């Protein structure tokens, strides 16, 4: 897919990508540049991340002696 930078330096994200990533109007994106490549990373609410690691055992994950 291809897009163009407007005279106001705006970029349109193609509809197929917006739909696939469930992007919404006014949603914030982080922009990272590395090695001449731009990465757009959608910010997610912490509630959206709940359940991303099902089956992970969280009890006894860290000893109390390791806490400050």
mmCIF file as gemmi writes it, N, C-alpha and C atoms, coordinates in Angstrom:
data_model
loop_
_atom_site.group_PDB
_atom_site.id
_atom_site.type_symbol
_atom_site.label_atom_id
_atom_site.label_alt_id
_atom_site.label_comp_id
_atom_site.label_asym_id
_atom_site.label_entity_id
_atom_site.label_seq_id
_atom_site.pdbx_PDB_ins_code
_atom_site.Cartn_x
_atom_site.Cartn_y
_atom_site.Cartn_z
_atom_site.occupancy
_atom_site.B_iso_or_equiv
_atom_site.pdbx_formal_charge
_atom_site.auth_seq_id
_atom_site.auth_asym_id
_atom_site.pdbx_PDB_model_num
ATOM 1 N N . UNK Axp A 1 ? 0.839 -1.177 0 1 0 ? 1 A 1
ATOM 2 C CA . UNK Axp A 1 ? 0 0 0 1 0 ? 1 A 1
ATOM 3 C C . UNK Axp A 1 ? 0.88 1.233 0 1 0 ? 1 A 1
ATOM 4 N N . UNK Axp A 2 ? 0.294 2.296 -0.463 1 0 ? 2 A 1
ATOM 5 C CA . UNK Axp A 2 ? 1.06 3.524 -0.628 1 0 ? 2 A 1
ATOM 6 C C . UNK Axp A 2 ? 0.209 4.708 -0.209 1 0 ? 2 A 1
ATOM 7 N N . UNK Axp A 3 ? 0.846 5.723 0.321 1 0 ? 3 A 1
ATOM 8 C CA . UNK Axp A 3 ? 0.16 6.958 0.684 1 0 ? 3 A 1
ATOM 9 C C . UNK Axp A 3 ? 1.079 8.126 0.361 1 0 ? 3 A 1
ATOM 10 N N . UNK Axp A 4 ? 0.549 9.327 0.417 1 0 ? 4 A 1
ATOM 11 C CA . UNK Axp A 4 ? 1.312 10.526 0.078 1 0 ? 4 A 1
ATOM 12 C C . UNK Axp A 4 ? 1.262 11.502 1.244 1 0 ? 4 A 1
ATOM 13 N N . UNK Axp A 5 ? 2.35 12.225 1.45 1 0 ? 5 A 1
ATOM 14 C CA . UNK Axp A 5 ? 2.387 13.277 2.466 1 0 ? 5 A 1
ATOM 15 C C . UNK Axp A 5 ? 1.78 14.533 1.842 1 0 ? 5 A 1
ATOM 16 N N . UNK Axp A 6 ? 0.774 15.118 2.52 1 0 ? 6 A 1
ATOM 17 C CA . UNK Axp A 6 ? 0.124 16.323 1.994 1 0 ? 6 A 1
ATOM 18 C C . UNK Axp A 6 ? 1.015 17.537 2.197 1 0 ? 6 A 1
ATOM 19 N N . UNK Axp A 7 ? 0.589 18.684 1.656 1 0 ? 7 A 1
ATOM 20 C CA . UNK Axp A 7 ? 1.345 19.919 1.815 1 0 ? 7 A 1
ATOM 21 C C . UNK Axp A 7 ? 1.393 20.365 3.278 1 0 ? 7 A 1
ATOM 22 N N . UNK Axp A 8 ? 0.459 19.857 4.093 1 0 ? 8 A 1
ATOM 23 C CA . UNK Axp A 8 ? 0.447 20.149 5.537 1 0 ? 8 A 1
ATOM 24 C C . UNK Axp A 8 ? 1.151 19.038 6.328 1 0 ? 8 A 1
ATOM 25 N N . UNK Axp A 9 ? 1.872 18.173 5.637 1 0 ? 9 A 1
ATOM 26 C CA . UNK Axp A 9 ? 2.603 17.053 6.231 1 0 ? 9 A 1
ATOM 27 C C . UNK Axp A 9 ? 1.675 16.054 6.92 1 0 ? 9 A 1
ATOM 28 N N . UNK Axp A 10 ? 0.475 15.882 6.389 1 0 ? 10 A 1
ATOM 29 C CA . UNK Axp A 10 ? -0.464 14.9 6.912 1 0 ? 10 A 1
ATOM 30 C C . UNK Axp A 10 ? -0.392 13.646 6.058 1 0 ? 10 A 1
ATOM 31 N N . UNK Axp A 11 ? -0.634 12.498 6.711 1 0 ? 11 A 1
ATOM 32 C CA . UNK Axp A 11 ? -0.589 11.215 6.022 1 0 ? 11 A 1
ATOM 33 C C . UNK Axp A 11 ? -1.901 10.48 6.288 1 0 ? 11 A 1
ATOM 34 N N . UNK Axp A 12 ? -2.473 9.887 5.258 1 0 ? 12 A 1
ATOM 35 C CA . UNK Axp A 12 ? -3.696 9.109 5.405 1 0 ? 12 A 1
ATOM 36 C C . UNK Axp A 12 ? -3.31 7.635 5.563 1 0 ? 12 A 1
ATOM 37 N N . UNK Axp A 13 ? -3.844 7.011 6.608 1 0 ? 13 A 1
ATOM 38 C CA . UNK Axp A 13 ? -3.639 5.572 6.811 1 0 ? 13 A 1
ATOM 39 C C . UNK Axp A 13 ? -4.734 4.863 6.021 1 0 ? 13 A 1
ATOM 40 N N . UNK Axp A 14 ? -4.381 3.971 5.107 1 0 ? 14 A 1
ATOM 41 C CA . UNK Axp A 14 ? -5.389 3.295 4.28 1 0 ? 14 A 1
ATOM 42 C C . UNK Axp A 14 ? -6.453 2.586 5.126 1 0 ? 14 A 1
ATOM 43 N N . UNK Axp A 15 ? -7.68 2.592 4.609 1 0 ? 15 A 1
ATOM 44 C CA . UNK Axp A 15 ? -8.829 2.052 5.341 1 0 ? 15 A 1
ATOM 45 C C . UNK Axp A 15 ? -8.631 0.593 5.733 1 0 ? 15 A 1
ATOM 46 N N . UNK Axp A 16 ? -8.054 -0.212 4.866 1 0 ? 16 A 1
ATOM 47 C CA . UNK Axp A 16 ? -7.841 -1.629 5.179 1 0 ? 16 A 1
ATOM 48 C C . UNK Axp A 16 ? -6.969 -1.789 6.427 1 0 ? 16 A 1
ATOM 49 N N . UNK Axp A 17 ? -5.949 -0.95 6.56 1 0 ? 17 A 1
ATOM 50 C CA . UNK Axp A 17 ? -5.063 -1.017 7.729 1 0 ? 17 A 1
ATOM 51 C C . UNK Axp A 17 ? -5.785 -0.489 8.956 1 0 ? 17 A 1
ATOM 52 N N . UNK Axp A 18 ? -6.53 0.618 8.819 1 0 ? 18 A 1
ATOM 53 C CA . UNK Axp A 18 ? -7.294 1.158 9.954 1 0 ? 18 A 1
ATOM 54 C C . UNK Axp A 18 ? -8.257 0.118 10.498 1 0 ? 18 A 1
ATOM 55 N N . UNK Axp A 19 ? -8.934 -0.589 9.596 1 0 ? 19 A 1
ATOM 56 C CA . UNK Axp A 19 ? -9.888 -1.617 10.031 1 0 ? 19 A 1
ATOM 57 C C . UNK Axp A 19 ? -9.181 -2.786 10.705 1 0 ? 19 A 1
ATOM 58 N N . UNK Axp A 20 ? -8.093 -3.244 10.12 1 0 ? 20 A 1
ATOM 59 C CA . UNK Axp A 20 ? -7.368 -4.403 10.656 1 0 ? 20 A 1
ATOM 60 C C . UNK Axp A 20 ? -6.8 -4.117 12.041 1 0 ? 20 A 1
ATOM 61 N N . UNK Axp A 21 ? -6.342 -2.878 12.274 1 0 ? 21 A 1
ATOM 62 C CA . UNK Axp A 21 ? -5.753 -2.515 13.565 1 0 ? 21 A 1
ATOM 63 C C . UNK Axp A 21 ? -6.755 -1.883 14.525 1 0 ? 21 A 1
ATOM 64 N N . UNK Axp A 22 ? -8.015 -1.774 14.094 1 0 ? 22 A 1
ATOM 65 C CA . UNK Axp A 22 ? -9.084 -1.198 14.927 1 0 ? 22 A 1
ATOM 66 C C . UNK Axp A 22 ? -8.725 0.213 15.392 1 0 ? 22 A 1
ATOM 67 N N . UNK Axp A 23 ? -8.189 1.024 14.473 1 0 ? 23 A 1
ATOM 68 C CA . UNK Axp A 23 ? -7.843 2.405 14.802 1 0 ? 23 A 1
ATOM 69 C C . UNK Axp A 23 ? -9.11 3.254 14.812 1 0 ? 23 A 1
ATOM 70 N N . UNK Axp A 24 ? -9.136 4.228 15.721 1 0 ? 24 A 1
ATOM 71 C CA . UNK Axp A 24 ? -10.297 5.09 15.883 1 0 ? 24 A 1
ATOM 72 C C . UNK Axp A 24 ? -9.892 6.548 15.657 1 0 ? 24 A 1
ATOM 73 N N . UNK Axp A 25 ? -10.85 7.41 15.285 1 0 ? 25 A 1
ATOM 74 C CA . UNK Axp A 25 ? -10.534 8.837 15.159 1 0 ? 25 A 1
ATOM 75 C C . UNK Axp A 25 ? -10.043 9.397 16.494 1 0 ? 25 A 1
ATOM 76 N N . UNK Axp A 26 ? -9.091 10.285 16.431 1 0 ? 26 A 1
ATOM 77 C CA . UNK Axp A 26 ? -8.472 10.958 17.578 1 0 ? 26 A 1
ATOM 78 C C . UNK Axp A 26 ? -7.637 10.036 18.455 1 0 ? 26 A 1
ATOM 79 N N . UNK Axp A 27 ? -7.442 8.788 18.031 1 0 ? 27 A 1
ATOM 80 C CA . UNK Axp A 27 ? -6.564 7.882 18.779 1 0 ? 27 A 1
ATOM 81 C C . UNK Axp A 27 ? -5.125 8.354 18.607 1 0 ? 27 A 1
ATOM 82 N N . UNK Axp A 28 ? -4.34 8.287 19.661 1 0 ? 28 A 1
ATOM 83 C CA . UNK Axp A 28 ? -2.942 8.733 19.625 1 0 ? 28 A 1
ATOM 84 C C . UNK Axp A 28 ? -2.057 7.642 19.036 1 0 ? 28 A 1
ATOM 85 N N . UNK Axp A 29 ? -1.033 8.073 18.291 1 0 ? 29 A 1
ATOM 86 C CA . UNK Axp A 29 ? -0.036 7.168 17.733 1 0 ? 29 A 1
ATOM 87 C C . UNK Axp A 29 ? 1.343 7.635 18.183 1 0 ? 29 A 1
ATOM 88 N N . UNK Axp A 30 ? 2.182 6.707 18.581 1 0 ? 30 A 1
ATOM 89 C CA . UNK Axp A 30 ? 3.589 7.017 18.859 1 0 ? 30 A 1
ATOM 90 C C . UNK Axp A 30 ? 4.328 6.904 17.539 1 0 ? 30 A 1
ATOM 91 N N . UNK Axp A 31 ? 5.254 7.813 17.312 1 0 ? 31 A 1
ATOM 92 C CA . UNK Axp A 31 ? 6.067 7.766 16.094 1 0 ? 31 A 1
ATOM 93 C C . UNK Axp A 31 ? 7.516 7.567 16.505 1 0 ? 31 A 1
ATOM 94 N N . UNK Axp A 32 ? 8.106 6.499 15.984 1 0 ? 32 A 1
ATOM 95 C CA . UNK Axp A 32 ? 9.509 6.207 16.231 1 0 ? 32 A 1
ATOM 96 C C . UNK Axp A 32 ? 10.234 6.194 14.891 1 0 ? 32 A 1
ATOM 97 N N . UNK Axp A 33 ? 11.445 6.709 14.896 1 0 ? 33 A 1
ATOM 98 C CA . UNK Axp A 33 ? 12.283 6.665 13.695 1 0 ? 33 A 1
ATOM 99 C C . UNK Axp A 33 ? 13.53 5.874 14.042 1 0 ? 33 A 1
ATOM 100 N N . UNK Axp A 34 ? 13.806 4.893 13.224 1 0 ? 34 A 1
ATOM 101 C CA . UNK Axp A 34 ? 14.997 4.078 13.448 1 0 ? 34 A 1
ATOM 102 C C . UNK Axp A 34 ? 15.556 3.669 12.097 1 0 ? 34 A 1
ATOM 103 N N . UNK Axp A 35 ? 16.777 4.058 11.843 1 0 ? 35 A 1
ATOM 104 C CA . UNK Axp A 35 ? 17.432 3.682 10.588 1 0 ? 35 A 1
ATOM 105 C C . UNK Axp A 35 ? 16.713 4.185 9.352 1 0 ? 35 A 1
ATOM 106 N N . UNK Axp A 36 ? 16.095 5.372 9.45 1 0 ? 36 A 1
ATOM 107 C CA . UNK Axp A 36 ? 15.404 5.931 8.297 1 0 ? 36 A 1
ATOM 108 C C . UNK Axp A 36 ? 14.013 5.368 8.066 1 0 ? 36 A 1
ATOM 109 N N . UNK Axp A 37 ? 13.505 4.573 9.005 1 0 ? 37 A 1
ATOM 110 C CA . UNK Axp A 37 ? 12.17 3.982 8.889 1 0 ? 37 A 1
ATOM 111 C C . UNK Axp A 37 ? 11.287 4.585 9.977 1 0 ? 37 A 1
ATOM 112 N N . UNK Axp A 38 ? 10.065 4.982 9.616 1 0 ? 38 A 1
ATOM 113 C CA . UNK Axp A 38 ? 9.103 5.49 10.592 1 0 ? 38 A 1
ATOM 114 C C . UNK Axp A 38 ? 8.192 4.361 11.039 1 0 ? 38 A 1
ATOM 115 N N . UNK Axp A 39 ? 7.989 4.265 12.34 1 0 ? 39 A 1
ATOM 116 C CA . UNK Axp A 39 ? 7.084 3.289 12.922 1 0 ? 39 A 1
ATOM 117 C C . UNK Axp A 39 ? 5.959 4.046 13.606 1 0 ? 39 A 1
ATOM 118 N N . UNK Axp A 40 ? 4.713 3.72 13.28 1 0 ? 40 A 1
ATOM 119 C CA . UNK Axp A 40 ? 3.542 4.306 13.932 1 0 ? 40 A 1
ATOM 120 C C . UNK Axp A 40 ? 2.968 3.237 14.855 1 0 ? 40 A 1
ATOM 121 N N . UNK Axp A 41 ? 2.943 3.531 16.153 1 0 ? 41 A 1
ATOM 122 C CA . UNK Axp A 41 ? 2.507 2.551 17.139 1 0 ? 41 A 1
ATOM 123 C C . UNK Axp A 41 ? 1.272 3.093 17.854 1 0 ? 41 A 1
ATOM 124 N N . UNK Axp A 42 ? 0.116 2.439 17.681 1 0 ? 42 A 1
ATOM 125 C CA . UNK Axp A 42 ? -1.088 2.934 18.342 1 0 ? 42 A 1
ATOM 126 C C . UNK Axp A 42 ? -0.99 2.775 19.855 1 0 ? 42 A 1
ATOM 127 N N . UNK Axp A 43 ? -1.366 3.84 20.57 1 0 ? 43 A 1
ATOM 128 C CA . UNK Axp A 43 ? -1.421 3.749 22.023 1 0 ? 43 A 1
ATOM 129 C C . UNK Axp A 43 ? -2.689 3.003 22.41 1 0 ? 43 A 1
ATOM 130 N N . UNK Axp A 44 ? -2.572 2.144 23.378 1 0 ? 44 A 1
ATOM 131 C CA . UNK Axp A 44 ? -3.706 1.346 23.855 1 0 ? 44 A 1
ATOM 132 C C . UNK Axp A 44 ? -3.953 1.651 25.32 1 0 ? 44 A 1
ATOM 133 N N . UNK Axp A 45 ? -5.206 1.599 25.728 1 0 ? 45 A 1
ATOM 134 C CA . UNK Axp A 45 ? -5.53 1.733 27.14 1 0 ? 45 A 1
ATOM 135 C C . UNK Axp A 45 ? -5.12 0.457 27.854 1 0 ? 45 A 1
ATOM 136 N N . UNK Axp A 46 ? -4.766 0.581 29.114 1 0 ? 46 A 1
ATOM 137 C CA . UNK Axp A 46 ? -4.316 -0.576 29.878 1 0 ? 46 A 1
ATOM 138 C C . UNK Axp A 46 ? -5.399 -1.659 29.927 1 0 ? 46 A 1
ATOM 139 N N . UNK Axp A 47 ? -6.668 -1.263 29.903 1 0 ? 47 A 1
ATOM 140 C CA . UNK Axp A 47 ? -7.761 -2.241 29.936 1 0 ? 47 A 1
ATOM 141 C C . UNK Axp A 47 ? -7.756 -3.115 28.677 1 0 ? 47 A 1
ATOM 142 N N . UNK Axp A 48 ? -7.299 -2.568 27.557 1 0 ? 48 A 1
ATOM 143 C CA . UNK Axp A 48 ? -7.253 -3.34 26.319 1 0 ? 48 A 1
ATOM 144 C C . UNK Axp A 48 ? -6.187 -4.424 26.36 1 0 ? 48 A 1
ATOM 145 N N . UNK Axp A 49 ? -5.2 -4.264 27.236 1 0 ? 49 A 1
ATOM 146 C CA . UNK Axp A 49 ? -4.115 -5.235 27.319 1 0 ? 49 A 1
ATOM 147 C C . UNK Axp A 49 ? -4.438 -6.397 28.247 1 0 ? 49 A 1
ATOM 148 N N . UNK Axp A 50 ? -5.53 -6.288 28.992 1 0 ? 50 A 1
ATOM 149 C CA . UNK Axp A 50 ? -5.902 -7.341 29.921 1 0 ? 50 A 1
ATOM 150 C C . UNK Axp A 50 ? -6.15 -8.647 29.169 1 0 ? 50 A 1
ATOM 151 N N . UNK Axp A 51 ? -5.537 -9.713 29.66 1 0 ? 51 A 1
ATOM 152 C CA . UNK Axp A 51 ? -5.743 -11.02 29.059 1 0 ? 51 A 1
ATOM 153 C C . UNK Axp A 51 ? -4.827 -11.341 27.896 1 0 ? 51 A 1
ATOM 154 N N . UNK Axp A 52 ? -3.755 -10.571 27.689 1 0 ? 52 A 1
ATOM 155 C CA . UNK Axp A 52 ? -2.888 -10.855 26.542 1 0 ? 52 A 1
ATOM 156 C C . UNK Axp A 52 ? -1.953 -12.037 26.805 1 0 ? 52 A 1
ATOM 157 N N . UNK Axp A 53 ? -1.854 -12.477 28.058 1 0 ? 53 A 1
ATOM 158 C CA . UNK Axp A 53 ? -0.986 -13.61 28.395 1 0 ? 53 A 1
ATOM 159 C C . UNK Axp A 53 ? -1.766 -14.639 29.211 1 0 ? 53 A 1
ATOM 160 N N . UNK Axp A 54 ? -2.772 -15.273 28.613 1 0 ? 54 A 1
ATOM 161 C CA . UNK Axp A 54 ? -3.558 -16.247 29.371 1 0 ? 54 A 1
ATOM 162 C C . UNK Axp A 54 ? -2.71 -17.444 29.778 1 0 ? 54 A 1
ATOM 163 N N . UNK Axp A 55 ? -2.957 -17.937 30.965 1 0 ? 55 A 1
ATOM 164 C CA . UNK Axp A 55 ? -2.254 -19.118 31.441 1 0 ? 55 A 1
ATOM 165 C C . UNK Axp A 55 ? -0.959 -18.839 32.169 1 0 ? 55 A 1
ATOM 166 N N . UNK Axp A 56 ? -0.54 -17.594 32.25 1 0 ? 56 A 1
ATOM 167 C CA . UNK Axp A 56 ? 0.697 -17.247 32.932 1 0 ? 56 A 1
ATOM 168 C C . UNK Axp A 56 ? 0.447 -17.276 34.436 1 0 ? 56 A 1
ATOM 169 N N . UNK Axp A 57 ? 1.289 -17.959 35.165 1 0 ? 57 A 1
ATOM 170 C CA . UNK Axp A 57 ? 1.171 -18.054 36.618 1 0 ? 57 A 1
ATOM 171 C C . UNK Axp A 57 ? 1.789 -16.814 37.242 1 0 ? 57 A 1
ATOM 172 N N . UNK Axp A 58 ? 0.991 -16.052 37.994 1 0 ? 58 A 1
ATOM 173 C CA . UNK Axp A 58 ? 1.492 -14.818 38.584 1 0 ? 58 A 1
ATOM 174 C C . UNK Axp A 58 ? 1.795 -14.955 40.075 1 0 ? 58 A 1
ATOM 175 N N . UNK Axp A 59 ? 1.342 -15.995 40.715 1 0 ? 59 A 1
ATOM 176 C CA . UNK Axp A 59 ? 1.666 -16.204 42.132 1 0 ? 59 A 1
ATOM 177 C C . UNK Axp A 59 ? 3.124 -16.586 42.263 1 0 ? 59 A 1
ATOM 178 N N . UNK Axp A 60 ? 3.74 -16.146 43.336 1 0 ? 60 A 1
ATOM 179 C CA . UNK Axp A 60 ? 5.149 -16.43 43.611 1 0 ? 60 A 1
ATOM 180 C C . UNK Axp A 60 ? 6.059 -15.975 42.478 1 0 ? 60 A 1
ATOM 181 N N . UNK Axp A 61 ? 5.631 -14.943 41.788 1 0 ? 61 A 1
ATOM 182 C CA . UNK Axp A 61 ? 6.438 -14.427 40.678 1 0 ? 61 A 1
ATOM 183 C C . UNK Axp A 61 ? 7.703 -13.751 41.186 1 0 ? 61 A 1
ATOM 184 N N . UNK Axp A 62 ? 7.585 -13.102 42.336 1 0 ? 62 A 1
ATOM 185 C CA . UNK Axp A 62 ? 8.715 -12.386 42.889 1 0 ? 62 A 1
ATOM 186 C C . UNK Axp A 62 ? 8.699 -12.552 44.407 1 0 ? 62 A 1
ATOM 187 N N . UNK Axp A 63 ? 9.858 -12.842 44.989 1 0 ? 63 A 1
ATOM 188 C CA . UNK Axp A 63 ? 9.948 -12.954 46.439 1 0 ? 63 A 1
ATOM 189 C C . UNK Axp A 63 ? 9.76 -11.604 47.098 1 0 ? 63 A 1
ATOM 190 N N . UNK Axp A 64 ? 9.229 -11.61 48.295 1 0 ? 64 A 1
ATOM 191 C CA . UNK Axp A 64 ? 9.08 -10.353 49.044 1 0 ? 64 A 1
ATOM 192 C C . UNK Axp A 64 ? 10.449 -9.764 49.369 1 0 ? 64 A 1
ATOM 193 N N . UNK Axp A 65 ? 11.48 -10.587 49.442 1 0 ? 65 A 1
ATOM 194 C CA . UNK Axp A 65 ? 12.823 -10.07 49.765 1 0 ? 65 A 1
ATOM 195 C C . UNK Axp A 65 ? 13.389 -9.229 48.622 1 0 ? 65 A 1
ATOM 196 N N . UNK Axp A 66 ? 12.871 -9.395 47.412 1 0 ? 66 A 1
ATOM 197 C CA . UNK Axp A 66 ? 13.356 -8.64 46.269 1 0 ? 66 A 1
ATOM 198 C C . UNK Axp A 66 ? 12.737 -7.248 46.19 1 0 ? 66 A 1
ATOM 199 N N . UNK Axp A 67 ? 11.721 -7.006 46.992 1 0 ? 67 A 1
ATOM 200 C CA . UNK Axp A 67 ? 11.034 -5.706 46.952 1 0 ? 67 A 1
ATOM 201 C C . UNK Axp A 67 ? 11.809 -4.675 47.732 1 0 ? 67 A 1
ATOM 202 N N . UNK Axp A 68 ? 11.685 -3.454 47.334 1 0 ? 68 A 1
ATOM 203 C CA . UNK Axp A 68 ? 12.37 -2.364 48.019 1 0 ? 68 A 1
ATOM 204 C C . UNK Axp A 68 ? 11.584 -1.886 49.196 1 0 ? 68 A 1
